[in-house]
Amino acid sequence: KIFMNTLKYLQSNEFLLDVDLWRLFANLDELNKKSLSFLKFFFETVKEHISKSDSSMDFSSILRKFFQDDLCQTHQIYCLNYTSAVFYLENLKQREDFGIYLKQWCEQNEQCKRLHLAELLVAPLHRLTRYPLLLKNIWKRSTDKTEKGFIHSLKEKVEKSIRDLEGKVKWLDNFQKFRQLQEVIIWPQVWDRDKRFFVPECLKQSLRENSSENILSSANRLLLHEGRLTLAESTRLLEVYVFLFDDFLLITKMKRNKKKYGGSDTSLIPVCPSLAPELQSFVREGGFCTVLDQPIPLDRLILKNVDPVHITVFSLRNAFVIQHENRYRQCIAVFLLQAQTETAKKTWMSQIEMGISSYTIQHEIKKGTAFCCPAETSEI
């Protein structure tokens, strides 16, 4: 609240007006009111029981009022905004005026106990996970069977709410990561990628509609592994960044120019905290990844280890081969990749093999489900 109220005060004096309070603190005011109201009501009931020893301790009405109403829902709203808030905060911290607000106006306050805003923003998440423990302790000490049953069902409801929230948070985190990757990964037109394809200028506009970047917009796709590798070409070694998704492998060239494909400045792109640290620092330097070749579906990918004899003869260290086959099982591309260490190479090969295995199993399940559909009626 120190950080939030200080920012409100500064904005009332026309400082940091472009900082979005909701994006940083979400419904923190409402959450504080609900939590404080619950605590006051809770302790008033305890004090009343102590002062009147003959009165029964009625926890059911308190718990029903706050947990069946909207205490958990208010927490969920805050928690769902948390990842986005951390993302927003990390980018605001690059600004000098926002840094002064954090360090000189807020962090020096004794009540902050030297804690930074990022460490305080996570506190409501921890609070929510402690509610089932509180309910369990009340349930243990309850003597009334009806109350005991009610509290147990309420505890299960709160635990389910937390599980559902965890799933939503993971989904949101994955969504934000992929939205960032859409900004970082550049898909050049086919005639720019391969000089074999000639397209007259008069036809380029009609063919320019490139929906390739939308391939990363699926909310169900997962990024299994990623990292920097070296691609051995005929005349040079090329630094590449490889993304292994749960359905395809994507090889990209690492570019360090300030201008990305299309002319916009990538150094201004906010960096998602869930990206790999290596990619985060690369993007902050203005880097971006240009797609080197078409995505390689995992069911068309052949992985081969490089024989130790070839490693000695051709000086290929920590190398492995990715082979791309088309639907007719013809090899249409080969990539000789080198990792920085033998351990990194083994990790890459293991992740790719597991990815292919998982994809094959999922594909077989979907195929089996499709064959098990009920027969069409004569009316269709």
C-alpha positions in Angstrom: 0.0 0.0 0.0 3.0 2.3 0.6 4.0 1.9 -3.1 0.4 2.2 -4.3 -0.5 5.2 -2.3 2.8 7.0 -3.0 2.2 6.5 -6.7 -1.3 7.9 -6.4 0.1 10.9 -4.6 2.7 11.5 -7.3 0.1 11.2 -10.0 -2.1 13.7 -8.3 0.8 16.1 -8.5 1.2 15.2 -12.3 4.2 12.9 -12.0 4.4 9.4 -13.6 1.0 10.0 -15.2 1.6 7.3 -17.8 2.1 4.6 -15.3 -1.0 2.3 -15.1 -2.0 1.7 -11.5 -4.2 -1.3 -12.4 -1.5 -3.0 -14.4 0.8 -2.8 -11.3 -1.6 -3.3 -8.4 -4.8 -4.7 -10.0 -7.6 -4.9 -7.4 -5.3 -4.5 -4.3 -7.6 -2.0 -2.6 -10.5 -4.3 -2.8 -8.4 -7.3 -1.7 -7.1 -5.4 1.3 -10.7 -4.4 2.3 -12.0 -8.0 2.0 -9.0 -9.5 3.9 -9.2 -6.9 6.6 -12.9 -7.4 7.0 -12.5 -11.1 7.3 -9.8 -10.8 10.0 -11.8 -8.3 12.0 -14.9 -10.4 11.9 -12.8 -13.5 12.7 -11.1 -12.0 15.8 -14.3 -10.4 17.0 -15.9 -13.8 17.2 -12.9 -15.2 19.1 -13.0 -12.3 21.6 -16.7 -12.6 22.1 -16.3 -16.4 22.9 -13.5 -15.6 25.4 -15.5 -12.9 27.1 -18.7 -15.1 27.2 -17.5 -18.6 28.0 -21.0 -20.0 27.6 -21.3 -18.8 24.0 -20.5 -21.2 21.2 -17.8 -20.4 18.7 -19.8 -20.1 15.4 -17.2 -20.2 12.6 -19.6 -21.4 10.0 -21.3 -18.0 9.5 -17.9 -16.3 9.2 -16.5 -18.8 6.7 -19.7 -19.0 4.7 -19.8 -15.2 4.4 -16.3 -14.7 3.2 -15.3 -17.9 1.4 -18.6 -18.7 -0.3 -19.0 -15.1 -1.3 -16.0 -13.5 -3.0 -12.8 -13.6 -0.9 -11.3 -16.3 -3.1 -12.6 -14.7 -6.2 -11.0 -11.4 -5.2 -7.7 -13.2 -4.6 -8.0 -14.9 -8.0 -8.4 -11.6 -9.8 -5.2 -10.3 -8.2 -3.3 -13.5 -8.8 -4.2 -13.7 -12.5 -2.8 -10.2 -13.0 0.4 -11.0 -11.1 2.5 -12.3 -14.0 1.5 -9.3 -16.1 2.3 -6.9 -13.2 5.8 -8.3 -12.8 6.3 -8.1 -16.6 5.1 -4.4 -16.5 7.3 -3.6 -13.5 10.5 -5.0 -15.0 10.0 -2.7 -18.0 9.2 0.4 -15.9 12.3 -0.1 -13.8 14.4 0.8 -16.9 13.1 4.4 -16.5 15.0 6.9 -14.3 12.0 8.7 -13.0 10.3 5.4 -11.9 13.6 4.3 -10.3 13.6 7.4 -8.2 10.0 6.7 -7.1 10.9 3.1 -6.1 14.2 3.8 -4.3 13.8 7.3 -2.8 10.1 7.6 -2.2 9.1 4.0 -1.2 12.0 1.6 -0.4 13.5 3.9 2.2 10.3 3.7 4.2 10.9 1.7 7.5 7.6 -0.2 7.0 9.0 -1.8 3.8 11.8 -3.5 5.8 14.1 -3.2 2.8 11.8 -5.3 0.6 11.4 -4.3 -3.0 8.1 -4.0 -4.8 8.5 -7.3 -6.7 8.9 -9.1 -3.4 5.8 -7.5 -1.9 3.5 -8.0 -5.0 3.8 -11.8 -4.5 2.5 -11.7 -0.9 -1.3 -12.1 -1.7 -0.5 -15.3 -3.6 1.1 -16.7 -0.5 -1.8 -15.6 1.6 -4.3 -17.5 -0.6 -2.3 -20.7 -0.3 -2.5 -20.5 3.5 -6.3 -20.4 3.7 -6.7 -24.2 3.3 -4.3 -24.6 6.3 -6.4 -22.3 8.4 -9.6 -24.2 7.4 -7.9 -27.5 8.2 -6.9 -26.3 11.7 -10.5 -25.1 12.4 -11.9 -28.4 11.1 -9.6 -30.4 13.5 -10.8 -28.4 16.5 -14.4 -28.4 15.6 -16.7 -30.6 17.7 -20.1 -30.1 15.9 -20.6 -32.7 13.2 -22.6 -30.4 10.9 -20.0 -27.6 11.2 -17.2 -30.1 10.7 -18.7 -31.4 7.5 -19.3 -27.9 6.2 -15.8 -26.7 7.0 -14.3 -29.8 5.2 -16.4 -29.2 2.1 -15.3 -25.5 2.2 -11.6 -26.5 2.5 -12.0 -28.7 -0.6 -13.7 -25.9 -2.5 -10.8 -23.5 -1.7 -8.2 -26.1 -2.6 -10.0 -26.7 -6.0 -10.1 -22.9 -6.5 -6.3 -22.7 -6.0 -5.7 -25.6 -8.4 -7.9 -24.0 -11.0 -6.0 -20.7 -10.4 -2.6 -22.4 -10.9 -3.8 -23.8 -14.2 -5.0 -20.3 -15.3 -1.8 -18.7 -14.2 0.3 -21.3 -16.2 -1.9 -20.7 -19.2 -1.5 -16.9 -19.0 2.2 -17.2 -18.5 2.5 -19.4 -21.6 0.3 -17.0 -23.5 2.4 -14.0 -22.7 5.6 -15.9 -23.5 4.3 -16.8 -27.0 3.0 -13.3 -27.6 6.6 -12.1 -26.9 8.0 -14.8 -29.2 5.7 -13.5 -31.9 7.5 -10.1 -31.6 11.0 -11.6 -31.5 10.7 -14.2 -34.2 10.7 -12.7 -37.7 9.3 -14.7 -40.7 10.8 -13.4 -43.9 9.0 -13.8 -47.2 9.8 -16.9 -49.2 11.7 -15.0 -51.9 13.8 -13.3 -49.3 14.6 -16.5 -47.6 15.5 -18.5 -50.7 16.9 -16.7 -53.8 15.7 -19.7 -56.0 12.2 -18.3 -55.9 11.7 -15.4 -58.3 8.6 -13.2 -57.8 8.2 -10.1 -59.9 7.5 -6.9 -57.9 4.0 -6.6 -59.4 3.0 -10.0 -57.8 4.7 -9.5 -54.4 1.9 -7.5 -52.9 -0.7 -10.1 -53.6 1.6 -12.8 -52.2 2.8 -10.8 -49.2 0.0 -12.0 -46.9 2.1 -14.0 -44.6 0.3 -15.7 -41.8 3.4 -17.7 -40.7 3.8 -15.7 -37.5 0.3 -16.8 -36.4 1.7 -20.3 -36.0 2.8 -19.2 -32.5 -0.6 -17.8 -31.5 -2.0 -21.2 -30.4 -2.7 -21.1 -26.7 -2.2 -24.9 -26.5 1.3 -25.1 -27.9 4.2 -25.7 -25.5 7.9 -24.7 -25.7 9.8 -27.8 -24.6 13.4 -26.6 -25.0 15.4 -23.7 -26.5 18.9 -22.4 -26.8 21.9 -21.2 -28.8 23.6 -23.6 -31.2 26.0 -23.4 -34.1 25.0 -24.4 -37.6 27.7 -25.7 -39.8 27.3 -24.4 -43.4 29.5 -25.1 -46.4 31.7 -22.1 -45.9 31.0 -20.8 -42.4 29.6 -21.5 -39.0 26.4 -19.7 -38.3 25.1 -18.8 -34.8 21.5 -19.9 -34.5 18.8 -20.0 -31.8 16.6 -23.2 -31.9 13.1 -23.5 -30.5 11.8 -27.0 -29.8 8.0 -26.9 -29.5 5.7 -29.8 -28.7 4.9 -30.3 -32.4 7.8 -28.8 -34.4 11.4 -27.6 -34.3 12.2 -24.1 -35.5 15.8 -22.9 -36.4 16.4 -19.2 -36.5 19.3 -16.9 -37.2 20.4 -14.5 -34.5 20.5 -10.9 -35.6 21.9 -8.1 -33.5 20.8 -5.1 -35.6 18.7 -2.5 -33.8 16.1 -2.6 -36.6 14.0 -5.7 -37.0 12.6 -7.0 -40.2 10.0 -4.4 -41.2 11.8 -1.4 -39.7 10.6 -1.2 -36.1 12.9 -1.0 -33.1 13.2 -4.2 -31.2 15.0 -2.5 -28.3 11.7 -1.0 -27.3 9.9 -4.3 -27.1 9.2 -5.1 -23.4 10.8 -8.3 -22.3 8.7 -11.1 -20.8 10.2 -12.4 -17.6 9.2 -16.0 -18.5 11.5 -16.0 -21.5 14.9 -17.8 -21.1 17.5 -15.5 -19.5 19.8 -15.9 -22.5 17.0 -14.8 -24.9 15.9 -12.0 -22.5 19.4 -10.4 -22.6 19.6 -10.9 -26.4 16.3 -9.1 -26.9 17.3 -6.3 -24.6 20.3 -5.7 -26.8 18.0 -5.1 -29.7 18.4 -8.7 -31.0 15.8 -10.7 -32.9 15.5 -14.1 -34.5 14.9 -14.6 -38.3 13.5 -17.9 -39.4 16.1 -19.8 -41.3 13.9 -22.5 -42.8 10.4 -23.8 -42.6 9.3 -25.4 -39.3 10.2 -29.1 -39.0 7.2 -31.1 -37.8 8.3 -33.7 -35.2 6.8 -36.5 -37.1 9.0 -35.6 -40.1 12.2 -35.0 -38.1 15.0 -37.6 -38.1 17.7 -37.1 -35.4 21.1 -38.6 -35.9 24.2 -38.5 -33.8 27.6 -37.7 -35.4 30.0 -40.6 -35.3 33.2 -39.9 -33.1 35.4 -40.7 -36.2 33.8 -37.8 -38.1 34.2 -35.6 -35.1 38.0 -36.2 -35.1 38.5 -36.0 -38.9 36.3 -32.9 -39.5 36.7 -31.2 -36.1 33.0 -31.4 -35.4 32.6 -31.0 -31.7 29.4 -31.9 -29.8 27.6 -32.3 -33.2 24.3 -33.9 -34.2 22.2 -33.9 -37.3 18.6 -32.8 -37.9 17.0 -34.3 -41.0 13.7 -32.9 -42.4 11.7 -35.3 -44.5 8.5 -34.5 -46.5 5.3 -36.6 -46.5 6.9 -38.9 -49.1 9.8 -39.6 -46.9 12.2 -37.6 -49.1 14.9 -35.7 -47.3 14.4 -32.0 -48.1 16.8 -30.4 -45.7 19.7 -31.3 -43.4 21.1 -29.3 -40.5 24.4 -30.1 -38.9 24.3 -28.5 -35.4 27.0 -28.1 -32.8 26.4 -27.5 -29.1 28.8 -25.7 -26.8 29.4 -28.7 -24.6 28.8 -32.5 -24.7 26.3 -32.2 -21.9 24.3 -29.6 -23.8 24.3 -31.8 -26.9 23.0 -34.8 -24.9 20.3 -32.6 -23.4 19.2 -31.4 -26.9 19.1 -34.9 -28.3 17.2 -36.2 -25.3 14.6 -33.4 -25.4 14.1 -33.9 -29.2 13.6 -37.6 -28.7 11.2 -37.2 -25.9 9.3 -34.5 -27.9 9.0 -36.9 -30.9 7.8 -39.7 -28.6 5.2 -37.5 -26.9 4.0 -36.1 -30.2 3.6 -39.6 -31.7 1.6 -40.9 -28.7 -0.7 -37.9 -28.8 -1.2 -38.3 -32.6 -2.1 -41.9 -32.1 -4.6 -41.1 -29.4 -6.3 -38.5 -31.6 -6.3 -40.9 -34.5 -7.9 -43.6 -32.3 -10.5 -41.1 -31.0 -11.4 -40.1 -34.6 -12.0 -43.8 -35.5 -14.2 -44.3 -32.4 -16.7 -41.6 -33.4 -20.4 -42.8 -33.5 -21.7 -43.9 -36.8 -23.7 -41.3 -38.8 -27.5 -41.8 -38.8 -29.4 -42.2 -42.1 -30.9 -38.7 -41.5 -27.6 -36.9 -41.9 
